Amino acid sequence: MNMLIYLIPIALFLGGLGLFAFLWSLKSGQYEDLDGAAWRVISEKDDQPDA
């Protein structure tokens, strides 16, 4: 039971840290263009030689 005194604050801290990281990723634009990367993978202009 004494272990809960340590585990609950650690769990709350890690949860807050995860929430902070998620909100930071939203603010920095990580989720702006989800389809762009998928279409860039299959685009044909990368298959053609430059010359």
All heavy atoms as atom14 arrays in JSON, in Angstrom:
{
  "sequence": "MNMLIYLIPIALFLGGLGLFAFLWSLKSGQYEDLDGAAWRVISEKDDQPDA",
  "atom14_mask": [
    [1, 1, 1, 1, 1, 1, 1, 1, 0, 0, 0, 0, 0, 0],
    [1, 1, 1, 1, 1, 1, 1, 1, 0, 0, 0, 0, 0, 0],
    [1, 1, 1, 1, 1, 1, 1, 1, 0, 0, 0, 0, 0, 0],
    [1, 1, 1, 1, 1, 1, 1, 1, 0, 0, 0, 0, 0, 0],
    [1, 1, 1, 1, 1, 1, 1, 1, 0, 0, 0, 0, 0, 0],
    [1, 1, 1, 1, 1, 1, 1, 1, 1, 1, 1, 1, 0, 0],
    [1, 1, 1, 1, 1, 1, 1, 1, 0, 0, 0, 0, 0, 0],
    [1, 1, 1, 1, 1, 1, 1, 1, 0, 0, 0, 0, 0, 0],
    [1, 1, 1, 1, 1, 1, 1, 0, 0, 0, 0, 0, 0, 0],
    [1, 1, 1, 1, 1, 1, 1, 1, 0, 0, 0, 0, 0, 0],
    [1, 1, 1, 1, 1, 0, 0, 0, 0, 0, 0, 0, 0, 0],
    [1, 1, 1, 1, 1, 1, 1, 1, 0, 0, 0, 0, 0, 0],
    [1, 1, 1, 1, 1, 1, 1, 1, 1, 1, 1, 0, 0, 0],
    [1, 1, 1, 1, 1, 1, 1, 1, 0, 0, 0, 0, 0, 0],
    [1, 1, 1, 1, 0, 0, 0, 0, 0, 0, 0, 0, 0, 0],
    [1, 1, 1, 1, 0, 0, 0, 0, 0, 0, 0, 0, 0, 0],
    [1, 1, 1, 1, 1, 1, 1, 1, 0, 0, 0, 0, 0, 0],
    [1, 1, 1, 1, 0, 0, 0, 0, 0, 0, 0, 0, 0, 0],
    [1, 1, 1, 1, 1, 1, 1, 1, 0, 0, 0, 0, 0, 0],
    [1, 1, 1, 1, 1, 1, 1, 1, 1, 1, 1, 0, 0, 0],
    [1, 1, 1, 1, 1, 0, 0, 0, 0, 0, 0, 0, 0, 0],
    [1, 1, 1, 1, 1, 1, 1, 1, 1, 1, 1, 0, 0, 0],
    [1, 1, 1, 1, 1, 1, 1, 1, 0, 0, 0, 0, 0, 0],
    [1, 1, 1, 1, 1, 1, 1, 1, 1, 1, 1, 1, 1, 1],
    [1, 1, 1, 1, 1, 1, 0, 0, 0, 0, 0, 0, 0, 0],
    [1, 1, 1, 1, 1, 1, 1, 1, 0, 0, 0, 0, 0, 0],
    [1, 1, 1, 1, 1, 1, 1, 1, 1, 0, 0, 0, 0, 0],
    [1, 1, 1, 1, 1, 1, 0, 0, 0, 0, 0, 0, 0, 0],
    [1, 1, 1, 1, 0, 0, 0, 0, 0, 0, 0, 0, 0, 0],
    [1, 1, 1, 1, 1, 1, 1, 1, 1, 0, 0, 0, 0, 0],
    [1, 1, 1, 1, 1, 1, 1, 1, 1, 1, 1, 1, 0, 0],
    [1, 1, 1, 1, 1, 1, 1, 1, 1, 0, 0, 0, 0, 0],
    [1, 1, 1, 1, 1, 1, 1, 1, 0, 0, 0, 0, 0, 0],
    [1, 1, 1, 1, 1, 1, 1, 1, 0, 0, 0, 0, 0, 0],
    [1, 1, 1, 1, 1, 1, 1, 1, 0, 0, 0, 0, 0, 0],
    [1, 1, 1, 1, 0, 0, 0, 0, 0, 0, 0, 0, 0, 0],
    [1, 1, 1, 1, 1, 0, 0, 0, 0, 0, 0, 0, 0, 0],
    [1, 1, 1, 1, 1, 0, 0, 0, 0, 0, 0, 0, 0, 0],
    [1, 1, 1, 1, 1, 1, 1, 1, 1, 1, 1, 1, 1, 1],
    [1, 1, 1, 1, 1, 1, 1, 1, 1, 1, 1, 0, 0, 0],
    [1, 1, 1, 1, 1, 1, 1, 0, 0, 0, 0, 0, 0, 0],
    [1, 1, 1, 1, 1, 1, 1, 1, 0, 0, 0, 0, 0, 0],
    [1, 1, 1, 1, 1, 1, 0, 0, 0, 0, 0, 0, 0, 0],
    [1, 1, 1, 1, 1, 1, 1, 1, 1, 0, 0, 0, 0, 0],
    [1, 1, 1, 1, 1, 1, 1, 1, 1, 0, 0, 0, 0, 0],
    [1, 1, 1, 1, 1, 1, 1, 1, 0, 0, 0, 0, 0, 0],
    [1, 1, 1, 1, 1, 1, 1, 1, 0, 0, 0, 0, 0, 0],
    [1, 1, 1, 1, 1, 1, 1, 1, 1, 0, 0, 0, 0, 0],
    [1, 1, 1, 1, 1, 1, 1, 0, 0, 0, 0, 0, 0, 0],
    [1, 1, 1, 1, 1, 1, 1, 1, 0, 0, 0, 0, 0, 0],
    [1, 1, 1, 1, 1, 0, 0, 0, 0, 0, 0, 0, 0, 0]
  ],
  "atom14_positions": [
    [[0.81, -1.19, 0.0], [0.0, 0.0, 0.0], [0.86, 1.26, 0.0], [0.47, 2.26, -0.56], [-0.9, -0.06, 1.23], [-2.18, 0.69, 1.06], [-3.1, 0.11, -0.35], [-4.66, 0.74, 0.06], [0.0, 0.0, 0.0], [0.0, 0.0, 0.0], [0.0, 0.0, 0.0], [0.0, 0.0, 0.0], [0.0, 0.0, 0.0], [0.0, 0.0, 0.0]],
    [[2.01, 1.18, 0.63], [2.9, 2.34, 0.66], [3.48, 2.64, -0.72], [3.89, 3.76, -0.99], [4.04, 2.11, 1.65], [3.55, 2.17, 3.07], [2.54, 2.79, 3.35], [4.25, 1.48, 3.96], [0.0, 0.0, 0.0], [0.0, 0.0, 0.0], [0.0, 0.0, 0.0], [0.0, 0.0, 0.0], [0.0, 0.0, 0.0], [0.0, 0.0, 0.0]],
    [[3.49, 1.62, -1.58], [4.04, 1.82, -2.92], [3.14, 2.74, -3.75], [3.62, 3.4, -4.67], [4.19, 0.46, -3.6], [4.98, 0.52, -4.87], [6.61, 1.22, -4.65], [7.54, -0.23, -4.33], [0.0, 0.0, 0.0], [0.0, 0.0, 0.0], [0.0, 0.0, 0.0], [0.0, 0.0, 0.0], [0.0, 0.0, 0.0], [0.0, 0.0, 0.0]],
    [[1.85, 2.8, -3.45], [0.93, 3.67, -4.18], [1.3, 5.15, -4.01], [1.01, 5.96, -4.88], [-0.51, 3.43, -3.74], [-1.13, 2.12, -4.18], [-2.54, 1.98, -3.64], [-1.14, 2.01, -5.69], [0.0, 0.0, 0.0], [0.0, 0.0, 0.0], [0.0, 0.0, 0.0], [0.0, 0.0, 0.0], [0.0, 0.0, 0.0], [0.0, 0.0, 0.0]],
    [[1.92, 5.47, -2.91], [2.34, 6.85, -2.67], [3.34, 7.28, -3.74], [3.39, 8.45, -4.13], [2.95, 6.98, -1.25], [1.88, 6.72, -0.21], [3.57, 8.34, -1.06], [2.41, 6.62, 1.21], [0.0, 0.0, 0.0], [0.0, 0.0, 0.0], [0.0, 0.0, 0.0], [0.0, 0.0, 0.0], [0.0, 0.0, 0.0], [0.0, 0.0, 0.0]],
    [[4.12, 6.35, -4.25], [5.1, 6.65, -5.29], [4.54, 6.44, -6.69], [4.86, 7.19, -7.61], [6.35, 5.77, -5.11], [7.03, 5.99, -3.78], [6.98, 5.01, -2.8], [7.68, 7.18, -3.5], [7.6, 5.2, -1.58], [8.3, 7.37, -2.28], [8.25, 6.39, -1.32], [8.85, 6.58, -0.12], [0.0, 0.0, 0.0], [0.0, 0.0, 0.0]],
    [[3.72, 5.4, -6.86], [3.26, 5.05, -8.2], [2.23, 6.02, -8.76], [2.24, 6.3, -9.97], [2.69, 3.63, -8.2], [3.7, 2.51, -8.0], [2.99, 1.17, -7.97], [4.74, 2.54, -9.1], [0.0, 0.0, 0.0], [0.0, 0.0, 0.0], [0.0, 0.0, 0.0], [0.0, 0.0, 0.0], [0.0, 0.0, 0.0], [0.0, 0.0, 0.0]],
    [[1.34, 6.52, -7.94], [0.3, 7.44, -8.44], [0.9, 8.74, -8.96], [0.57, 9.17, -10.07], [-0.78, 7.67, -7.37], [-1.58, 6.38, -7.18], [-1.71, 8.82, -7.76], [-2.59, 6.42, -6.07], [0.0, 0.0, 0.0], [0.0, 0.0, 0.0], [0.0, 0.0, 0.0], [0.0, 0.0, 0.0], [0.0, 0.0, 0.0], [0.0, 0.0, 0.0]],
    [[1.8, 9.42, -8.25], [2.41, 10.63, -8.82], [3.24, 10.36, -10.07], [3.24, 11.16, -11.01], [3.29, 11.17, -7.7], [2.75, 10.59, -6.46], [2.18, 9.27, -6.84], [0.0, 0.0, 0.0], [0.0, 0.0, 0.0], [0.0, 0.0, 0.0], [0.0, 0.0, 0.0], [0.0, 0.0, 0.0], [0.0, 0.0, 0.0], [0.0, 0.0, 0.0]],
    [[3.91, 9.22, -10.11], [4.68, 8.88, -11.3], [3.76, 8.67, -12.49], [4.03, 9.15, -13.6], [5.56, 7.63, -11.03], [6.68, 7.98, -10.06], [6.14, 7.08, -12.32], [7.48, 6.8, -9.58], [0.0, 0.0, 0.0], [0.0, 0.0, 0.0], [0.0, 0.0, 0.0], [0.0, 0.0, 0.0], [0.0, 0.0, 0.0], [0.0, 0.0, 0.0]],
    [[2.64, 7.97, -12.28], [1.67, 7.73, -13.35], [1.06, 9.05, -13.82], [0.87, 9.26, -15.03], [0.6, 6.77, -12.88], [0.0, 0.0, 0.0], [0.0, 0.0, 0.0], [0.0, 0.0, 0.0], [0.0, 0.0, 0.0], [0.0, 0.0, 0.0], [0.0, 0.0, 0.0], [0.0, 0.0, 0.0], [0.0, 0.0, 0.0], [0.0, 0.0, 0.0]],
    [[0.72, 9.93, -12.91], [0.17, 11.23, -13.29], [1.18, 12.07, -14.06], [0.84, 12.75, -15.03], [-0.31, 11.98, -12.05], [-1.55, 11.41, -11.36], [-1.83, 12.16, -10.07], [-2.74, 11.46, -12.29], [0.0, 0.0, 0.0], [0.0, 0.0, 0.0], [0.0, 0.0, 0.0], [0.0, 0.0, 0.0], [0.0, 0.0, 0.0], [0.0, 0.0, 0.0]],
    [[2.43, 12.02, -13.65], [3.48, 12.75, -14.34], [3.67, 12.23, -15.76], [3.76, 13.0, -16.72], [4.79, 12.67, -13.57], [5.94, 13.28, -14.3], [6.05, 14.65, -14.42], [6.91, 12.47, -14.89], [7.12, 15.21, -15.11], [7.97, 13.02, -15.58], [8.08, 14.41, -15.68], [0.0, 0.0, 0.0], [0.0, 0.0, 0.0], [0.0, 0.0, 0.0]],
    [[3.71, 10.91, -15.92], [3.89, 10.33, -17.25], [2.69, 10.6, -18.15], [2.84, 10.84, -19.35], [4.17, 8.83, -17.15], [5.52, 8.45, -16.57], [5.63, 6.94, -16.42], [6.65, 9.0, -17.43], [0.0, 0.0, 0.0], [0.0, 0.0, 0.0], [0.0, 0.0, 0.0], [0.0, 0.0, 0.0], [0.0, 0.0, 0.0], [0.0, 0.0, 0.0]],
    [[1.5, 10.57, -17.58], [0.31, 10.92, -18.35], [0.33, 12.36, -18.8], [-0.01, 12.68, -19.94], [0.0, 0.0, 0.0], [0.0, 0.0, 0.0], [0.0, 0.0, 0.0], [0.0, 0.0, 0.0], [0.0, 0.0, 0.0], [0.0, 0.0, 0.0], [0.0, 0.0, 0.0], [0.0, 0.0, 0.0], [0.0, 0.0, 0.0], [0.0, 0.0, 0.0]],
    [[0.74, 13.26, -17.91], [0.86, 14.67, -18.27], [1.93, 14.9, -19.32], [1.78, 15.73, -20.21], [0.0, 0.0, 0.0], [0.0, 0.0, 0.0], [0.0, 0.0, 0.0], [0.0, 0.0, 0.0], [0.0, 0.0, 0.0], [0.0, 0.0, 0.0], [0.0, 0.0, 0.0], [0.0, 0.0, 0.0], [0.0, 0.0, 0.0], [0.0, 0.0, 0.0]],
    [[3.01, 14.16, -19.22], [4.09, 14.26, -20.2], [3.61, 13.8, -21.58], [3.91, 14.44, -22.59], [5.28, 13.43, -19.74], [6.57, 13.57, -20.54], [7.11, 14.98, -20.42], [7.59, 12.57, -20.04], [0.0, 0.0, 0.0], [0.0, 0.0, 0.0], [0.0, 0.0, 0.0], [0.0, 0.0, 0.0], [0.0, 0.0, 0.0], [0.0, 0.0, 0.0]],
    [[2.85, 12.72, -21.62], [2.29, 12.25, -22.88], [1.3, 13.24, -23.46], [1.28, 13.48, -24.67], [0.0, 0.0, 0.0], [0.0, 0.0, 0.0], [0.0, 0.0, 0.0], [0.0, 0.0, 0.0], [0.0, 0.0, 0.0], [0.0, 0.0, 0.0], [0.0, 0.0, 0.0], [0.0, 0.0, 0.0], [0.0, 0.0, 0.0], [0.0, 0.0, 0.0]],
    [[0.47, 13.83, -22.62], [-0.48, 14.85, -23.09], [0.26, 16.07, -23.62], [-0.11, 16.62, -24.67], [-1.41, 15.24, -21.95], [-2.46, 16.3, -22.27], [-3.42, 15.78, -23.33], [-3.2, 16.71, -21.02], [0.0, 0.0, 0.0], [0.0, 0.0, 0.0], [0.0, 0.0, 0.0], [0.0, 0.0, 0.0], [0.0, 0.0, 0.0], [0.0, 0.0, 0.0]],
    [[1.31, 16.49, -22.95], [2.11, 17.62, -23.41], [2.74, 17.32, -24.77], [2.72, 18.17, -25.67], [3.2, 17.96, -22.39], [4.18, 18.97, -22.89], [3.84, 20.3, -22.95], [5.45, 18.58, -23.32], [4.74, 21.24, -23.43], [6.35, 19.51, -23.78], [6.0, 20.85, -23.84], [0.0, 0.0, 0.0], [0.0, 0.0, 0.0], [0.0, 0.0, 0.0]],
    [[3.27, 16.11, -24.93], [3.89, 15.75, -26.22], [2.86, 15.72, -27.33], [3.13, 16.16, -28.46], [4.57, 14.38, -26.09], [0.0, 0.0, 0.0], [0.0, 0.0, 0.0], [0.0, 0.0, 0.0], [0.0, 0.0, 0.0], [0.0, 0.0, 0.0], [0.0, 0.0, 0.0], [0.0, 0.0, 0.0], [0.0, 0.0, 0.0], [0.0, 0.0, 0.0]],
    [[1.66, 15.23, -27.06], [0.6, 15.2, -28.06], [0.17, 16.61, -28.44], [0.03, 16.93, -29.63], [-0.59, 14.4, -27.54], [-1.76, 14.42, -28.47], [-1.71, 13.77, -29.68], [-2.91, 15.1, -28.13], [-2.78, 13.8, -30.56], [-3.99, 15.13, -28.98], [-3.93, 14.47, -30.2], [0.0, 0.0, 0.0], [0.0, 0.0, 0.0], [0.0, 0.0, 0.0]],
    [[-0.01, 17.48, -27.46], [-0.42, 18.85, -27.76], [0.68, 19.6, -28.51], [0.4, 20.41, -29.39], [-0.79, 19.58, -26.47], [-2.06, 19.07, -25.78], [-2.27, 19.78, -24.45], [-3.27, 19.21, -26.68], [0.0, 0.0, 0.0], [0.0, 0.0, 0.0], [0.0, 0.0, 0.0], [0.0, 0.0, 0.0], [0.0, 0.0, 0.0], [0.0, 0.0, 0.0]],
    [[1.94, 19.33, -28.18], [3.05, 19.95, -28.9], [3.06, 19.51, -30.36], [3.29, 20.3, -31.26], [4.37, 19.61, -28.23], [5.54, 20.07, -29.01], [6.04, 21.34, -29.08], [6.34, 19.27, -29.89], [7.11, 21.36, -29.93], [7.32, 20.12, -30.46], [6.33, 17.94, -30.25], [8.27, 19.65, -31.35], [7.28, 17.48, -31.14], [8.22, 18.34, -31.68]],
    [[2.79, 18.22, -30.59], [2.79, 17.73, -31.97], [1.63, 18.32, -32.76], [1.76, 18.57, -33.95], [2.74, 16.2, -31.99], [1.49, 15.73, -31.54], [0.0, 0.0, 0.0], [0.0, 0.0, 0.0], [0.0, 0.0, 0.0], [0.0, 0.0, 0.0], [0.0, 0.0, 0.0], [0.0, 0.0, 0.0], [0.0, 0.0, 0.0], [0.0, 0.0, 0.0]],
    [[0.5, 18.56, -32.12], [-0.61, 19.22, -32.8], [-0.23, 20.66, -33.17], [-0.51, 21.11, -34.28], [-1.85, 19.25, -31.9], [-2.67, 17.98, -31.82], [-3.83, 18.18, -30.84], [-3.2, 17.58, -33.17], [0.0, 0.0, 0.0], [0.0, 0.0, 0.0], [0.0, 0.0, 0.0], [0.0, 0.0, 0.0], [0.0, 0.0, 0.0], [0.0, 0.0, 0.0]],
    [[0.4, 21.36, -32.23], [0.76, 22.76, -32.45], [1.85, 22.91, -33.52], [1.85, 23.87, -34.27], [1.23, 23.38, -31.14], [1.48, 24.86, -31.25], [1.88, 25.45, -29.92], [2.15, 26.92, -30.08], [2.58, 27.55, -28.84], [0.0, 0.0, 0.0], [0.0, 0.0, 0.0], [0.0, 0.0, 0.0], [0.0, 0.0, 0.0], [0.0, 0.0, 0.0]],
    [[2.74, 21.93, -33.61], [3.84, 22.05, -34.57], [3.46, 21.57, -35.96], [4.28, 21.62, -36.87], [5.05, 21.26, -34.07], [4.78, 19.88, -34.08], [0.0, 0.0, 0.0], [0.0, 0.0, 0.0], [0.0, 0.0, 0.0], [0.0, 0.0, 0.0], [0.0, 0.0, 0.0], [0.0, 0.0, 0.0], [0.0, 0.0, 0.0], [0.0, 0.0, 0.0]],
    [[2.22, 21.1, -36.15], [1.75, 20.78, -37.5], [2.06, 19.37, -37.95], [2.13, 19.11, -39.15], [0.0, 0.0, 0.0], [0.0, 0.0, 0.0], [0.0, 0.0, 0.0], [0.0, 0.0, 0.0], [0.0, 0.0, 0.0], [0.0, 0.0, 0.0], [0.0, 0.0, 0.0], [0.0, 0.0, 0.0], [0.0, 0.0, 0.0], [0.0, 0.0, 0.0]],
    [[2.24, 18.45, -37.04], [2.55, 17.07, -37.41], [1.39, 16.38, -38.11], [1.6, 15.44, -38.87], [2.93, 16.26, -36.17], [4.23, 16.69, -35.55], [5.43, 16.38, -36.43], [5.48, 15.33, -37.05], [6.36, 17.29, -36.49], [0.0, 0.0, 0.0], [0.0, 0.0, 0.0], [0.0, 0.0, 0.0], [0.0, 0.0, 0.0], [0.0, 0.0, 0.0]],
    [[0.18, 16.84, -37.87], [-1.01, 16.17, -38.41], [-1.69, 17.0, -39.5], [-2.85, 16.76, -39.81], [-2.01, 15.89, -37.28], [-1.43, 15.02, -36.2], [-1.09, 15.55, -34.96], [-1.21, 13.68, -36.43], [-0.55, 14.75, -33.98], [-0.66, 12.87, -35.45], [-0.34, 13.41, -34.22], [0.2, 12.62, -33.25], [0.0, 0.0, 0.0], [0.0, 0.0, 0.0]],
    [[-0.99, 17.94, -40.09], [-1.61, 18.81, -41.1], [-1.89, 18.08, -42.41], [-2.95, 18.22, -42.97], [-0.7, 20.02, -41.37], [-0.63, 20.99, -40.22], [-1.95, 21.67, -39.93], [-2.69, 21.97, -40.88], [-2.24, 21.86, -38.74], [0.0, 0.0, 0.0], [0.0, 0.0, 0.0], [0.0, 0.0, 0.0], [0.0, 0.0, 0.0], [0.0, 0.0, 0.0]],
    [[-0.94, 17.35, -42.92], [-1.07, 16.73, -44.24], [-0.83, 15.23, -44.13], [0.24, 14.73, -44.42], [-0.07, 17.36, -45.2], [-0.25, 16.87, -46.61], [-1.33, 16.35, -46.93], [0.7, 16.99, -47.4], [0.0, 0.0, 0.0], [0.0, 0.0, 0.0], [0.0, 0.0, 0.0], [0.0, 0.0, 0.0], [0.0, 0.0, 0.0], [0.0, 0.0, 0.0]],
    [[-1.87, 14.51, -43.72], [-1.73, 13.07, -43.53], [-1.73, 12.32, -44.86], [-1.08, 11.29, -45.0], [-2.85, 12.54, -42.65], [-2.85, 13.06, -41.22], [-4.05, 12.52, -40.47], [-1.58, 12.68, -40.51], [0.0, 0.0, 0.0], [0.0, 0.0, 0.0], [0.0, 0.0, 0.0], [0.0, 0.0, 0.0], [0.0, 0.0, 0.0], [0.0, 0.0, 0.0]],
    [[-2.43, 12.84, -45.86], [-2.51, 12.15, -47.15], [-1.31, 12.47, -48.05], [-1.02, 11.7, -48.95], [-3.79, 12.53, -47.89], [-5.01, 11.98, -47.18], [-4.89, 10.91, -46.55], [-6.08, 12.6, -47.26], [0.0, 0.0, 0.0], [0.0, 0.0, 0.0], [0.0, 0.0, 0.0], [0.0, 0.0, 0.0], [0.0, 0.0, 0.0], [0.0, 0.0, 0.0]],
    [[-0.63, 13.56, -47.82], [0.47, 13.96, -48.67], [1.61, 12.95, -48.69], [2.13, 12.6, -49.75], [0.0, 0.0, 0.0], [0.0, 0.0, 0.0], [0.0, 0.0, 0.0], [0.0, 0.0, 0.0], [0.0, 0.0, 0.0], [0.0, 0.0, 0.0], [0.0, 0.0, 0.0], [0.0, 0.0, 0.0], [0.0, 0.0, 0.0], [0.0, 0.0, 0.0]],
    [[1.99, 12.46, -47.54], [3.08, 11.49, -47.47], [2.69, 10.19, -48.15], [3.51, 9.55, -48.81], [3.48, 11.24, -46.03], [0.0, 0.0, 0.0], [0.0, 0.0, 0.0], [0.0, 0.0, 0.0], [0.0, 0.0, 0.0], [0.0, 0.0, 0.0], [0.0, 0.0, 0.0], [0.0, 0.0, 0.0], [0.0, 0.0, 0.0], [0.0, 0.0, 0.0]],
    [[1.44, 9.8, -48.0], [0.99, 8.56, -48.63], [1.02, 8.68, -50.15], [1.4, 7.74, -50.86], [-0.42, 8.21, -48.15], [0.0, 0.0, 0.0], [0.0, 0.0, 0.0], [0.0, 0.0, 0.0], [0.0, 0.0, 0.0], [0.0, 0.0, 0.0], [0.0, 0.0, 0.0], [0.0, 0.0, 0.0], [0.0, 0.0, 0.0], [0.0, 0.0, 0.0]],
    [[0.63, 9.81, -50.67], [0.63, 9.99, -52.13], [2.04, 10.19, -52.67], [2.33, 9.82, -53.8], [-0.25, 11.16, -52.52], [-1.69, 10.81, -52.47], [-2.6, 11.21, -51.54], [-2.39, 9.94, -53.37], [-3.81, 10.64, -51.8], [-3.72, 9.86, -52.92], [-2.03, 9.21, -54.5], [-4.68, 9.09, -53.57], [-2.99, 8.46, -55.13], [-4.29, 8.4, -54.67]],
    [[2.93, 10.77, -51.88], [4.31, 10.95, -52.33], [5.02, 9.62, -52.51], [5.91, 9.49, -53.35], [5.08, 11.82, -51.35], [5.04, 13.28, -51.72], [5.88, 14.1, -50.78], [4.94, 14.69, -49.84], [5.07, 14.73, -48.54], [6.14, 14.24, -47.98], [4.17, 15.25, -47.76], [0.0, 0.0, 0.0], [0.0, 0.0, 0.0], [0.0, 0.0, 0.0]],
    [[4.65, 8.63, -51.73], [5.27, 7.32, -51.83], [4.95, 6.67, -53.17], [5.8, 6.03, -53.79], [4.81, 6.42, -50.66], [5.24, 5.0, -50.88], [5.37, 6.94, -49.36], [0.0, 0.0, 0.0], [0.0, 0.0, 0.0], [0.0, 0.0, 0.0], [0.0, 0.0, 0.0], [0.0, 0.0, 0.0], [0.0, 0.0, 0.0], [0.0, 0.0, 0.0]],
    [[3.74, 6.86, -53.65], [3.33, 6.18, -54.88], [3.36, 7.09, -56.1], [2.94, 6.68, -57.18], [1.93, 5.56, -54.72], [0.89, 6.61, -54.4], [1.95, 4.48, -53.68], [-0.52, 6.1, -54.4], [0.0, 0.0, 0.0], [0.0, 0.0, 0.0], [0.0, 0.0, 0.0], [0.0, 0.0, 0.0], [0.0, 0.0, 0.0], [0.0, 0.0, 0.0]],
    [[3.86, 8.3, -55.95], [3.91, 9.19, -57.11], [4.93, 8.68, -58.13], [5.95, 8.09, -57.79], [4.26, 10.62, -56.69], [5.6, 10.69, -56.27], [0.0, 0.0, 0.0], [0.0, 0.0, 0.0], [0.0, 0.0, 0.0], [0.0, 0.0, 0.0], [0.0, 0.0, 0.0], [0.0, 0.0, 0.0], [0.0, 0.0, 0.0], [0.0, 0.0, 0.0]],
    [[4.66, 8.92, -59.4], [5.48, 8.37, -60.47], [6.66, 9.26, -60.85], [7.56, 8.82, -61.53], [4.61, 8.12, -61.69], [3.56, 7.06, -61.45], [2.7, 6.81, -62.68], [3.06, 7.3, -63.76], [1.68, 6.14, -62.55], [0.0, 0.0, 0.0], [0.0, 0.0, 0.0], [0.0, 0.0, 0.0], [0.0, 0.0, 0.0], [0.0, 0.0, 0.0]],
    [[6.65, 10.5, -60.42], [7.74, 11.38, -60.85], [9.08, 10.99, -60.23], [10.12, 11.33, -60.75], [7.42, 12.83, -60.55], [7.34, 13.18, -59.1], [7.02, 14.64, -58.95], [6.86, 15.01, -57.49], [6.54, 16.39, -57.32], [0.0, 0.0, 0.0], [0.0, 0.0, 0.0], [0.0, 0.0, 0.0], [0.0, 0.0, 0.0], [0.0, 0.0, 0.0]],
    [[9.08, 10.24, -59.12], [10.33, 9.77, -58.53], [10.91, 8.61, -59.31], [12.09, 8.31, -59.21], [10.1, 9.34, -57.07], [9.81, 10.53, -56.18], [10.13, 11.66, -56.59], [9.23, 10.31, -55.1], [0.0, 0.0, 0.0], [0.0, 0.0, 0.0], [0.0, 0.0, 0.0], [0.0, 0.0, 0.0], [0.0, 0.0, 0.0], [0.0, 0.0, 0.0]],
    [[10.08, 7.91, -60.07], [10.55, 6.75, -60.83], [11.29, 7.14, -62.1], [12.06, 6.35, -62.64], [9.37, 5.84, -61.21], [8.73, 5.24, -59.97], [9.42, 5.16, -58.94], [7.56, 4.85, -60.05], [0.0, 0.0, 0.0], [0.0, 0.0, 0.0], [0.0, 0.0, 0.0], [0.0, 0.0, 0.0], [0.0, 0.0, 0.0], [0.0, 0.0, 0.0]],
    [[11.11, 8.35, -62.58], [11.72, 8.78, -63.82], [13.14, 9.29, -63.56], [13.39, 9.94, -62.55], [10.9, 9.88, -64.47], [9.5, 9.42, -64.83], [8.62, 10.58, -65.29], [9.03, 11.72, -65.22], [7.42, 10.26, -65.75], [0.0, 0.0, 0.0], [0.0, 0.0, 0.0], [0.0, 0.0, 0.0], [0.0, 0.0, 0.0], [0.0, 0.0, 0.0]],
    [[14.07, 9.03, -64.46], [15.43, 9.55, -64.26], [15.46, 11.07, -64.45], [14.61, 11.65, -65.14], [16.24, 8.85, -65.34], [15.25, 8.35, -66.34], [13.95, 8.18, -65.63], [0.0, 0.0, 0.0], [0.0, 0.0, 0.0], [0.0, 0.0, 0.0], [0.0, 0.0, 0.0], [0.0, 0.0, 0.0], [0.0, 0.0, 0.0], [0.0, 0.0, 0.0]],
    [[16.42, 11.72, -63.81], [16.54, 13.17, -63.87], [17.0, 13.66, -65.23], [16.65, 14.74, -65.65], [17.49, 13.68, -62.79], [16.89, 13.47, -61.4], [15.65, 13.42, -61.28], [17.67, 13.36, -60.44], [0.0, 0.0, 0.0], [0.0, 0.0, 0.0], [0.0, 0.0, 0.0], [0.0, 0.0, 0.0], [0.0, 0.0, 0.0], [0.0, 0.0, 0.0]],
    [[17.8, 12.91, -65.93], [18.38, 13.39, -67.18], [17.5, 13.16, -68.32], [16.6, 13.2, -68.81], [19.67, 12.64, -67.48], [0.0, 0.0, 0.0], [0.0, 0.0, 0.0], [0.0, 0.0, 0.0], [0.0, 0.0, 0.0], [0.0, 0.0, 0.0], [0.0, 0.0, 0.0], [0.0, 0.0, 0.0], [0.0, 0.0, 0.0], [0.0, 0.0, 0.0]]
  ]
}
